[in-house]
Amino acid sequence: MAGHGAQEHPHGADRLCEAGDRVYSRAVRRGRVPRHDADPVPCLLELALLHPDPDDMDWLVPTSPQEVMTRLLRGVYDEVSASQHRMGSAVAAFEWYAALGPQPSPASGTDTAVPASAIRVLEGDSRIQGALDEATQACTTEVLTVQPGGIRPEHELTEGLHRAMALRGRGVRMRDLYTHVARHGQGLLNYLELMGDSVEARTLDEVIDRLILFDRTVAFIPANADRTLALELRHPGLVHYLVTVFERLWRLAIPLTASLPDTGIEGISHREQSIAALLAEGHQDAVIAERLGISVRTCRAHIARLSETLGAASRTQLGVRIAQVGLDRSRVSSSEAAVIRVAGVPGIPGGHGVSGRESPTGR
């Protein structure tokens, strides 16, 4: 989009350029506009007046004029001593836009109304971090998070530290779920020591993708693999579902302050037991590594130790041994099913065969 940089649109959301005014007005009237309509007016995306439609990424939907006006007024109040006149300007501008869209219906007397922005797509790190900061400022009671992957890098822990400290200062309780591998990260241990009783952490063999829940009213989840897109969810049904998922995982998880249970099999660690179970489900090394938050190299080293401990000379033999000693954690009645899944016998349901496809249960 060369030629349409910020220099050509030196304005805020309270006084749009002529082109931006036309596109935003059309979006409010129709409910959405094609993404290419916004190419000449990048200001609408930069100012968060348009954002991707979660049902079709080729379209953009408008942020409601009422929401935009609220955002503007919050900023105006912060600098009211220097710019009180902007408040009236913002109200006047967006009252006109609000009149273009459908008017809210009278209250129906029920408590099941869905928020105007039940699902919002956040594009770019600045938008995502800004939305998280807003949710943090509004949070009063509880934050629930799921943090996948292995040992948390220092920069990730530092990035969200200011939010965690602000929450602790207001007496907000935090509960965090990690993988067992995260127990070995000194940065996480330092963070938990700093936060004290404000944070309770538990771990599992594997967890779902990243999830952040504030006050059980708003949730954030990634919307693509590289996490440059996120979804802000405020639909009560969706948020309730995610809270239920979190609570069930929480009950299964082990407190970070407690030791991991012994496998009951000499020479086999808890992590190797988890790897054995995933091998028996038919997952490849890379998938197992991702789900447990370890590198592929580390995963293969554990598999080699498993083979040595169980006396297996091949993956086929390893499948037999895993089933024989009960490491598969499955409901199969014989070792044959585990052999098929681990070895990937062609032509047999559940085996990878020559295609190398993942099990339907894999991510």
C-alpha positions as CSV (number, residue, x, y, z in Angstrom):
1,M,0.0,0.0,0.0
2,A,2.8,2.4,-0.9
3,G,1.7,5.9,-1.3
4,H,-1.0,5.7,1.4
5,G,1.0,6.1,4.5
6,A,0.3,7.9,7.7
7,Q,1.6,11.2,6.2
8,E,-1.4,11.3,3.9
9,H,-3.9,10.7,6.7
10,P,-2.6,12.9,9.6
11,H,-5.9,12.9,11.6
12,G,-7.6,11.1,14.4
13,A,-10.8,9.2,14.6
14,D,-12.7,12.3,15.5
15,R,-12.1,14.0,12.2
16,L,-11.8,11.6,9.3
17,C,-10.5,12.4,5.9
18,E,-13.0,12.6,3.0
19,A,-12.2,9.2,1.7
20,G,-12.2,7.6,5.1
21,D,-15.6,9.3,5.9
22,R,-17.1,7.7,2.7
23,V,-15.8,4.2,3.4
24,Y,-16.7,4.1,7.1
25,S,-20.2,5.6,6.5
26,R,-20.7,2.8,3.9
27,A,-19.5,0.2,6.3
28,V,-21.9,1.4,9.1
29,R,-24.9,1.5,6.6
30,R,-24.2,-2.0,5.1
31,G,-22.7,-3.8,8.1
32,R,-19.4,-4.5,6.2
33,V,-17.3,-3.6,3.2
34,P,-14.9,-5.6,1.0
35,R,-11.3,-5.4,2.3
36,H,-10.0,-3.8,-1.0
37,D,-12.3,-0.8,-0.4
38,A,-10.1,0.2,2.5
39,D,-6.8,0.0,0.6
40,P,-6.9,3.8,-0.2
41,V,-7.7,4.6,3.5
42,P,-5.4,2.7,5.8
43,C,-6.3,5.2,8.5
44,L,-9.5,3.3,9.1
45,L,-7.6,0.1,10.1
46,E,-4.9,2.1,11.9
47,L,-7.6,3.8,14.0
48,A,-9.4,0.5,14.5
49,L,-12.6,1.8,12.9
50,L,-12.7,-1.2,10.6
51,H,-11.5,-4.7,11.5
52,P,-11.6,-8.2,9.7
53,D,-14.9,-10.1,9.7
54,P,-14.3,-13.3,11.7
55,D,-16.6,-15.1,9.2
56,D,-14.8,-13.9,6.1
57,M,-11.4,-12.3,6.2
58,D,-11.9,-10.7,2.7
59,W,-14.4,-8.4,4.3
60,L,-14.1,-5.6,7.0
61,V,-16.7,-4.8,9.6
62,P,-17.0,-1.4,11.3
63,T,-16.4,-0.9,15.0
64,S,-19.7,0.5,16.3
65,P,-19.8,4.3,16.4
66,Q,-20.8,4.1,20.1
67,E,-17.7,2.0,20.9
68,V,-15.4,4.4,19.0
69,M,-16.9,7.3,20.8
70,T,-16.3,5.7,24.1
71,R,-12.7,5.0,23.3
72,L,-12.2,8.6,22.2
73,L,-13.8,10.0,25.3
74,R,-11.6,7.9,27.5
75,G,-8.5,9.4,25.9
76,V,-10.0,12.9,26.0
77,Y,-10.7,12.6,29.7
78,D,-7.0,11.7,30.3
79,E,-5.9,14.9,28.8
80,V,-8.9,17.1,29.6
81,S,-6.9,19.9,31.1
82,A,-5.2,20.5,27.7
83,S,-7.9,19.7,25.2
84,Q,-11.5,19.9,26.6
85,H,-12.8,21.0,23.2
86,R,-12.1,17.5,21.7
87,M,-14.8,15.9,23.8
88,G,-17.6,17.9,22.0
89,S,-15.9,17.3,18.6
90,A,-15.9,13.5,19.2
91,V,-19.5,13.4,20.4
92,A,-20.7,15.5,17.5
93,A,-18.8,13.4,14.9
94,F,-20.0,10.0,16.0
95,E,-23.6,10.9,16.9
96,W,-23.9,11.5,13.1
97,Y,-22.4,8.1,12.3
98,A,-24.5,6.4,14.9
99,A,-27.6,7.6,13.2
100,L,-26.6,5.9,10.0
101,G,-26.8,2.4,11.5
102,P,-29.7,0.4,12.9
103,Q,-30.9,1.8,16.2
104,P,-30.8,-0.4,19.3
105,S,-34.1,-2.1,20.1
106,P,-35.8,-1.4,23.5
107,A,-34.8,-3.7,26.3
108,S,-36.6,-7.0,26.2
109,G,-36.6,-7.6,29.9
110,T,-34.2,-10.5,29.7
111,D,-30.6,-10.8,30.8
112,T,-29.4,-12.7,27.7
113,A,-28.5,-9.8,25.5
114,V,-25.4,-10.3,23.4
115,P,-22.8,-7.5,23.4
116,A,-22.5,-5.4,20.2
117,S,-19.0,-6.6,19.6
118,A,-19.4,-10.3,20.7
119,I,-16.4,-11.3,18.5
120,R,-13.7,-8.9,17.5
121,V,-10.7,-9.6,15.3
122,L,-7.5,-7.9,16.5
123,E,-4.8,-7.6,13.8
124,G,-1.2,-6.8,14.7
125,D,0.7,-6.8,18.0
126,S,-0.1,-3.2,18.9
127,R,-3.9,-3.8,18.6
128,I,-3.7,-7.1,20.6
129,Q,-1.5,-5.6,23.4
130,G,-3.8,-2.5,23.5
131,A,-6.9,-4.7,24.0
132,L,-5.2,-6.7,26.7
133,D,-4.2,-3.5,28.5
134,E,-7.8,-2.3,28.4
135,A,-9.2,-5.6,29.7
136,T,-6.5,-5.6,32.5
137,Q,-7.6,-2.1,33.5
138,A,-11.2,-3.1,33.7
139,C,-10.6,-6.4,35.5
140,T,-11.6,-6.5,39.2
141,T,-11.7,-10.1,40.4
142,E,-10.0,-12.9,38.4
143,V,-7.8,-13.7,35.5
144,L,-7.5,-17.3,34.1
145,T,-4.7,-18.1,31.6
146,V,-3.5,-21.1,29.7
147,Q,0.2,-20.9,28.5
148,P,1.2,-23.6,26.1
149,G,4.7,-24.5,25.0
150,G,7.7,-25.3,27.2
151,I,10.0,-23.1,29.2
152,R,8.7,-19.5,29.0
153,P,11.2,-17.1,27.5
154,E,12.3,-14.2,29.6
155,H,10.9,-11.6,27.1
156,E,7.4,-13.2,27.2
157,L,7.3,-13.0,31.0
158,T,8.6,-9.4,31.0
159,E,6.1,-8.4,28.3
160,G,3.1,-9.1,30.5
161,L,4.7,-8.2,33.9
162,H,3.3,-4.7,34.0
163,R,-0.3,-6.1,33.6
164,A,0.3,-8.8,36.3
165,M,1.7,-6.2,38.7
166,A,-1.3,-3.9,38.1
167,L,-3.7,-6.7,38.8
168,R,-1.9,-7.8,42.0
169,G,-2.1,-4.2,43.2
170,R,-5.9,-4.3,42.9
171,G,-6.2,-7.6,44.6
172,V,-7.1,-9.6,41.5
173,R,-6.6,-13.3,41.8
174,M,-4.7,-15.1,38.9
175,R,-4.6,-18.8,38.0
176,D,-2.2,-20.0,35.3
177,L,-2.0,-23.4,33.5
178,Y,1.4,-24.5,32.0
179,T,2.9,-27.7,30.7
180,H,5.1,-29.8,33.0
181,V,8.1,-28.7,31.0
182,A,7.6,-25.1,32.2
183,R,8.6,-26.3,35.7
184,H,12.2,-26.2,34.6
185,G,12.2,-22.5,33.7
186,Q,13.9,-20.3,36.3
187,G,12.2,-17.2,34.8
188,L,8.8,-18.6,35.6
189,L,9.8,-19.5,39.2
190,N,11.2,-16.0,39.7
191,Y,7.9,-14.5,38.3
192,L,5.8,-16.6,40.7
193,E,8.0,-15.7,43.6
194,L,7.5,-12.0,42.8
195,M,3.8,-12.3,42.5
196,G,3.4,-14.2,45.7
197,D,-0.1,-15.4,46.7
198,S,-1.7,-13.4,43.9
199,V,-0.9,-16.2,41.4
200,E,-1.6,-19.9,41.6
201,A,0.0,-22.1,39.0
202,R,-0.6,-25.8,37.9
203,T,0.8,-27.9,35.2
204,L,-0.3,-30.7,32.8
205,D,1.4,-33.0,30.3
206,E,-0.2,-30.9,27.6
207,V,-2.6,-27.9,27.4
208,I,-4.8,-26.2,24.9
209,D,-3.6,-23.2,22.9
210,R,-3.2,-19.9,24.6
211,L,-6.2,-18.5,26.5
212,I,-6.7,-15.4,28.7
213,L,-9.9,-14.8,30.5
214,F,-10.8,-11.7,32.5
215,D,-13.6,-11.7,35.1
216,R,-15.3,-14.5,33.1
217,T,-16.7,-11.9,30.8
218,V,-14.0,-11.4,28.0
219,A,-11.6,-14.0,26.5
220,F,-8.7,-13.7,24.2
221,I,-7.5,-16.5,21.9
222,P,-5.1,-16.7,19.0
223,A,-6.6,-16.6,15.5
224,N,-3.6,-17.8,13.4
225,A,-0.5,-19.9,13.9
226,D,2.0,-17.0,14.2
227,R,-0.3,-15.1,16.6
228,T,-0.5,-11.9,14.6
229,L,-4.3,-12.2,14.8
230,A,-6.3,-12.7,17.9
231,L,-10.0,-12.9,18.8
232,E,-11.6,-10.9,21.6
233,L,-14.7,-12.8,22.7
234,R,-17.5,-11.3,24.7
235,H,-20.3,-13.6,23.8
236,P,-21.6,-15.0,27.1
237,G,-22.0,-18.5,25.7
238,L,-18.5,-18.7,24.2
239,V,-16.9,-17.2,27.3
240,H,-18.8,-19.7,29.6
241,Y,-17.6,-22.6,27.4
242,L,-14.0,-21.5,27.7
243,V,-14.3,-21.1,31.5
244,T,-15.7,-24.6,31.7
245,V,-12.8,-25.9,29.7
246,F,-10.3,-24.1,31.9
247,E,-11.9,-25.4,35.1
248,R,-11.9,-29.0,34.0
249,L,-8.2,-28.8,33.0
250,W,-7.5,-27.0,36.3
251,R,-8.9,-29.9,38.3
252,L,-6.7,-32.4,36.4
253,A,-3.6,-30.3,36.7
254,I,-0.8,-30.7,39.4
255,P,0.1,-27.7,41.6
256,L,3.5,-26.3,40.6
257,T,4.6,-26.6,44.3
258,A,3.9,-30.4,44.2
259,S,6.1,-33.1,42.7
260,L,5.0,-35.0,39.6
261,P,3.7,-38.5,40.4
262,D,6.0,-41.4,40.0
263,T,5.4,-43.6,36.9
264,G,5.7,-46.8,38.9
265,I,8.1,-48.2,36.2
266,E,11.7,-48.2,37.1
267,G,13.9,-46.1,34.7
268,I,10.9,-44.3,33.0
269,S,10.3,-40.7,33.8
270,H,6.9,-38.9,33.8
271,R,7.8,-37.2,30.6
272,E,8.8,-40.5,28.9
273,Q,5.4,-41.9,30.0
274,S,3.6,-39.0,28.3
275,I,5.7,-39.5,25.1
276,A,4.9,-43.3,25.2
277,A,1.1,-42.5,25.4
278,L,1.3,-40.1,22.5
279,L,3.3,-42.6,20.4
280,A,0.7,-45.2,21.1
281,E,-1.9,-42.8,19.7
282,G,0.0,-42.6,16.5
283,H,1.5,-39.2,16.6
284,Q,4.8,-38.3,14.9
285,D,7.8,-37.0,16.8
286,A,7.2,-33.3,15.8
287,V,3.6,-33.4,16.9
288,I,4.6,-35.0,20.3
289,A,7.3,-32.4,20.8
290,E,4.9,-29.5,20.1
291,R,2.2,-30.8,22.4
292,L,4.6,-31.4,25.3
293,G,6.4,-28.1,24.8
294,I,9.8,-29.7,24.0
295,S,12.1,-29.7,21.0
296,V,12.0,-32.5,18.4
297,R,15.6,-33.4,19.3
298,T,14.7,-33.7,23.0
299,C,11.7,-35.8,22.1
300,R,13.7,-38.2,20.0
301,A,16.3,-38.5,22.8
302,H,13.5,-39.6,25.2
303,I,12.2,-42.1,22.6
304,A,15.7,-43.5,22.3
305,R,15.8,-43.9,26.1
306,L,12.4,-45.5,26.2
307,S,13.5,-48.0,23.6
308,E,16.6,-48.8,25.6
309,T,14.7,-49.1,28.9
310,L,12.0,-51.3,27.4
311,G,14.4,-53.4,25.3
312,A,13.0,-52.4,21.9
313,A,15.1,-52.5,18.8
314,S,12.6,-50.8,16.5
315,R,9.5,-48.6,16.6
316,T,7.4,-51.8,16.0
317,Q,8.9,-53.4,19.1
318,L,8.5,-50.2,21.0
319,G,4.8,-50.2,20.3
320,V,4.6,-53.8,21.7
321,R,6.5,-52.9,24.9
322,I,4.5,-49.7,25.5
323,A,1.3,-51.7,25.4
324,Q,2.7,-54.6,27.5
325,V,3.7,-52.4,30.4
326,G,0.6,-50.3,30.2
327,L,2.2,-47.0,29.1
328,D,-0.3,-46.4,26.3
329,R,-3.1,-45.2,28.6
330,S,-5.6,-46.4,25.9
331,R,-8.6,-48.6,26.0
332,V,-7.2,-51.2,23.5
333,S,-7.5,-54.8,24.5
334,S,-4.2,-56.0,23.0
335,S,-0.8,-54.8,22.0
336,E,-1.5,-55.1,18.3
337,A,-3.4,-51.8,18.1
338,A,-0.5,-49.9,19.7
339,V,1.9,-51.6,17.3
340,I,-0.2,-50.5,14.3
341,R,-0.4,-46.9,15.5
342,V,3.3,-46.5,16.4
343,A,4.7,-48.3,13.4
344,G,2.2,-46.9,10.9
345,V,1.3,-50.1,9.1
346,P,0.0,-49.2,5.6
347,G,-3.6,-50.0,4.8
348,I,-4.8,-50.5,8.4
349,P,-7.1,-47.9,10.0
350,G,-5.3,-45.9,12.7
351,G,-1.9,-46.3,11.0
352,H,-0.1,-43.5,9.2
353,G,1.0,-45.7,6.3
354,V,3.2,-44.1,3.6
355,S,1.3,-40.8,3.7
356,G,2.6,-39.9,7.2
357,R,-0.6,-38.1,8.1
358,E,-1.3,-37.2,11.7
359,S,-3.8,-38.9,13.9
360,P,-7.2,-37.1,13.9
361,T,-6.5,-36.4,17.6
362,G,-3.3,-34.5,16.7
363,R,-3.1,-30.7,16.5
